[in-house]
Amino acid sequence: MEHRDLLAGFVRLHVLHHAAEHEVYGLWMIEELARHGYRLSAGTLYPMLEAMEQRGYLISRREQHGRTIRRLYRITDLGREGLALAMERLRELRGEVAPRPTNAD
């Protein structure tokens, strides 16, 4: 992912947003992020999910599907707080960088 250091925060926000809506798992999240133009490998996403869980933003559980064991993630209260704060800051930034209307009259 080009400009990884700048975009990693947006990836984390996407994860929190979807984990607030429903449980998510790695492959689904990789595919969802790809729809938004982010190209992440499992080797990038899974450590990110693990770190977000260790920091208390996500909680996971394991679910078996045949021979596959899938780890499902959902947002925690701390994750909701962090997402709300990030969205507030994102709206503030958007207000600063959005093109301002001009008075063409």
ROROGU-644695 format. One record per residue: z, y, x of N, C-alpha, C in turn; residue in one letter. Coordinates in nm, 3 decimals. Layout:
<rs>
R       n_z       n_y       n_x      ca_z      ca_y      ca_x       c_z       c_y       c_x   residu
R         Z         Y         X         Z         Y         X         Z         Y         X        A
...
</rs>
This chain:
<rs>
R       n_z       n_y       n_x      ca_z      ca_y      ca_x       c_z       c_y       c_x   residu
R     0.000    -0.117     0.086     0.000     0.000     0.000     0.000     0.123     0.090        M
R    -0.103     0.203     0.076    -0.113     0.326     0.155    -0.004     0.423     0.112        E
R     0.052     0.496     0.208     0.161     0.592     0.183     0.284     0.523     0.123        H
R     0.310     0.403     0.170     0.419     0.319     0.118     0.551     0.393     0.113        R
R     0.583     0.468     0.218     0.712     0.535     0.222     0.727     0.639     0.111        D
R     0.618     0.705     0.072     0.624     0.804    -0.036     0.625     0.739    -0.173        L
R     0.551     0.631    -0.190     0.534     0.571    -0.322     0.639     0.466    -0.357        L
R     0.719     0.424    -0.262     0.818     0.320    -0.288     0.916     0.360    -0.398        A
R     0.951     0.487    -0.403     1.041     0.533    -0.508     0.979     0.519    -0.646        G
R     0.848     0.547    -0.657     0.781     0.531    -0.786     0.777     0.384    -0.827        F
R     0.757     0.296    -0.732     0.758     0.152    -0.762     0.894     0.113    -0.816        V
R     1.000     0.159    -0.754     1.136     0.126    -0.801     1.159     0.180    -0.941        R
R     1.109     0.300    -0.969     1.123     0.356    -1.103     1.046     0.274    -1.207        L
R     0.927     0.228    -1.170     0.852     0.140    -1.260     0.933     0.014    -1.290        H
R     0.992    -0.044    -1.187     1.072    -0.166    -1.206     1.186    -0.137    -1.302        V
R     1.261    -0.028    -1.278     1.373     0.004    -1.364     1.328     0.031    -1.508        L
R     1.219     0.102    -1.522     1.166     0.132    -1.656     1.137     0.003    -1.733        H
R     1.065    -0.088    -1.671     1.031    -0.212    -1.741     1.152    -0.303    -1.759        H
R     1.242    -0.304    -1.662     1.363    -0.386    -1.673     1.456    -0.332    -1.782        A
R     1.440    -0.206    -1.819     1.516    -0.150    -1.931     1.456    -0.193    -2.064        A
R     1.326    -0.220    -2.065     1.258    -0.262    -2.189     1.275    -0.411    -2.216        E
R     1.269    -0.492    -2.109     1.280    -0.638    -2.122     1.301    -0.697    -1.983        H
R     1.338    -0.824    -1.979     1.353    -0.889    -1.849     1.216    -0.896    -1.781        E
R     1.217    -0.879    -1.650     1.094    -0.885    -1.573     1.110    -0.988    -1.462        V
R     0.999    -1.039    -1.414     1.001    -1.129    -1.299     0.893    -1.084    -1.202        Y
R     0.902    -1.131    -1.080     0.821    -1.081    -0.971     0.671    -1.079    -0.995        G
R     0.613    -1.192    -1.032     0.468    -1.197    -1.049     0.423    -1.103    -1.162        L
R     0.497    -1.101    -1.271     0.462    -1.009    -1.381     0.466    -0.864    -1.330        W
R     0.570    -0.832    -1.252     0.585    -0.696    -1.201     0.472    -0.662    -1.104        M
R     0.430    -0.755    -1.020     0.318    -0.732    -0.928     0.192    -0.700    -1.008        I
R     0.167    -0.778    -1.114     0.050    -0.756    -1.197     0.058    -0.623    -1.272        E
R     0.174    -0.590    -1.324     0.193    -0.463    -1.395     0.173    -0.344    -1.301        E
R     0.230    -0.352    -1.184     0.214    -0.244    -1.086     0.068    -0.230    -1.044        L
R    -0.003    -0.341    -1.034    -0.146    -0.335    -0.998    -0.225    -0.258    -1.103        A
R    -0.186    -0.270    -1.230    -0.254    -0.194    -1.336    -0.237    -0.043    -1.317        R
R    -0.134    -0.005    -1.243    -0.108     0.137    -1.217    -0.156     0.179    -1.078        H
R    -0.227     0.090    -1.012    -0.285     0.125    -0.882    -0.201     0.089    -0.761        G
R    -0.087     0.024    -0.781    -0.002    -0.019    -0.670    -0.039    -0.161    -0.632        Y
R    -0.065    -0.185    -0.506    -0.099    -0.319    -0.458     0.016    -0.368    -0.371        R
R     0.101    -0.449    -0.429     0.216    -0.501    -0.356     0.205    -0.652    -0.342        L
R     0.247    -0.702    -0.230     0.253    -0.846    -0.209     0.392    -0.894    -0.252        S
R     0.405    -1.024    -0.270     0.535    -1.082    -0.300     0.633    -1.053    -0.187        A
R     0.582    -1.051    -0.064     0.666    -1.023     0.052     0.720    -0.881     0.055        G
R     0.661    -0.793    -0.021     0.712    -0.655    -0.033     0.801    -0.642    -0.156        T
R     0.756    -0.696    -0.270     0.829    -0.676    -0.394     0.961    -0.752    -0.399        L
R     0.961    -0.879    -0.360     1.083    -0.957    -0.376     1.201    -0.903    -0.294        Y
R     1.181    -0.860    -0.170     1.294    -0.797    -0.101     1.339    -0.667    -0.168        P
R     1.245    -0.594    -0.229     1.280    -0.472    -0.300     1.367    -0.505    -0.422        M
R     1.328    -0.607    -0.498     1.407    -0.649    -0.613     1.546    -0.695    -0.571        L
R     1.552    -0.772    -0.462     1.681    -0.819    -0.411     1.769    -0.702    -0.369        E
R     1.712    -0.605    -0.302     1.789    -0.487    -0.259     1.837    -0.407    -0.380        A
R     1.752    -0.395    -0.482     1.793    -0.322    -0.603     1.907    -0.395    -0.674        M
R     1.906    -0.527    -0.668     2.015    -0.604    -0.727     2.142    -0.587    -0.643        E
R     2.130    -0.592    -0.513     2.247    -0.574    -0.427     2.310    -0.437    -0.444        Q
R     2.228    -0.336    -0.473     2.279    -0.200    -0.494     2.332    -0.179    -0.635        R
R     2.314    -0.279    -0.722     2.372    -0.272    -0.856     2.281    -0.215    -0.963        G
R     2.153    -0.192    -0.932     2.059    -0.137    -1.031     2.003    -0.245    -1.123        Y
R     1.997    -0.366    -1.074     1.943    -0.479    -1.149     2.042    -0.594    -1.144        L
R     2.030    -0.683    -1.241     2.103    -0.809    -1.239     2.000    -0.917    -1.270        I
R     2.017    -1.034    -1.212     1.917    -1.139    -1.234     1.981    -1.268    -1.282        S
R     1.897    -1.350    -1.337     1.935    -1.486    -1.374     1.817    -1.575    -1.344        R
R     1.843    -1.702    -1.326     1.736    -1.799    -1.298     1.704    -1.876    -1.425        R
R     1.574    -1.900    -1.441     1.528    -1.977    -1.556     1.423    -2.075    -1.508        E
R     1.436    -2.199    -1.550     1.341    -2.301    -1.507     1.230    -2.316    -1.609        Q
R     1.104    -2.317    -1.558     0.984    -2.342    -1.638     0.913    -2.459    -1.572        H
R     0.936    -2.578    -1.623     0.879    -2.696    -1.559     0.937    -2.712    -1.420        G
R     0.850    -2.713    -1.322     0.897    -2.725    -1.182     0.928    -2.589    -1.120        R
R     0.890    -2.485    -1.190     0.908    -2.350    -1.136     1.040    -2.291    -1.181        T
R     1.113    -2.233    -1.087     1.234    -2.159    -1.120     1.200    -2.012    -1.104        I
R     1.216    -1.940    -1.212     1.181    -1.797    -1.215     1.309    -1.716    -1.218        R
R     1.313    -1.609    -1.138     1.426    -1.517    -1.141     1.388    -1.401    -1.231        R
R     1.467    -1.379    -1.335     1.443    -1.273    -1.432     1.542    -1.160    -1.407        L
R     1.492    -1.038    -1.405     1.573    -0.921    -1.375     1.584    -0.832    -1.498        Y
R     1.701    -0.771    -1.514     1.719    -0.669    -1.616     1.801    -0.555    -1.557        R
R     1.792    -0.441    -1.620     1.859    -0.322    -1.569     2.009    -0.330    -1.598        I
R     2.088    -0.266    -1.514     2.233    -0.256    -1.535     2.265    -0.115    -1.584        T
R     2.391    -0.090    -1.616     2.431     0.045    -1.655     2.406     0.144    -1.541        D
R     2.434     0.103    -1.418     2.407     0.189    -1.303     2.258     0.216    -1.291        L
R     2.177     0.115    -1.316     2.033     0.132    -1.313     1.986     0.230    -1.419        G
R     2.045     0.223    -1.539     2.010     0.318    -1.647     2.046     0.460    -1.607        R
R     2.163     0.476    -1.546     2.204     0.609    -1.500     2.107     0.662    -1.395        E
R     2.073     0.577    -1.301     1.980     0.617    -1.195     1.842     0.649    -1.249        G
R     1.794     0.570    -1.344     1.664     0.595    -1.405     1.665     0.727    -1.481        L
R     1.770     0.753    -1.556     1.779     0.879    -1.631     1.778     0.999    -1.537        A
R     1.853     0.991    -1.429     1.857     1.100    -1.332     1.720     1.118    -1.267        L
R     1.658     1.009    -1.229     1.526     1.016    -1.164     1.423     1.077    -1.259        A
R     1.429     1.040    -1.386     1.334     1.095    -1.484     1.356     1.245    -1.502        M
R     1.480     1.287    -1.501     1.511     1.431    -1.509     1.451     1.505    -1.389        E
R     1.472     1.450    -1.271     1.418     1.513    -1.149     1.266     1.509    -1.147        R
R     1.208     1.402    -1.201     1.063     1.391    -1.207     1.004     1.497    -1.301        L
R     1.070     1.521    -1.415     1.024     1.626    -1.507     1.032     1.763    -1.439        R
R     1.139     1.785    -1.365     1.155     1.912    -1.292     1.043     1.929    -1.190        E
R     1.015     1.826    -1.114     0.907     1.831    -1.014     0.773     1.854    -1.083        L
R     0.750     1.783    -1.191     0.624     1.798    -1.265     0.606     1.943    -1.311        R
R     0.713     2.005    -1.353     0.707     2.145    -1.393     0.669     2.237    -1.279        G
R     0.709     2.202    -1.160     0.677     2.285    -1.043     0.535     2.264    -0.993        E
R     0.486     2.143    -1.001     0.354     2.113    -0.941     0.241     2.116    -1.042        V
R     0.274     2.123    -1.172     0.169     2.127    -1.274     0.092     2.258    -1.265        A
R    -0.038     2.251    -1.287    -0.115     2.375    -1.287    -0.065     2.468    -1.397        P
R    -0.052     2.592    -1.363    -0.005     2.691    -1.460    -0.125     2.747    -1.536        R
R    -0.109     2.769    -1.667    -0.221     2.827    -1.743    -0.251     2.968    -1.693        P
R    -0.378     3.000    -1.696    -0.417     3.134    -1.654    -0.450     3.218    -1.777        T
R    -0.435     3.345    -1.765    -0.470     3.437    -1.873    -0.614     3.479    -1.855        N
R    -0.704     3.406    -1.916    -0.847     3.432    -1.902    -0.893     3.539    -2.001        A
R    -0.806     3.581    -2.091    -0.846     3.679    -2.192    -0.858     3.817    -2.136        D
</rs>
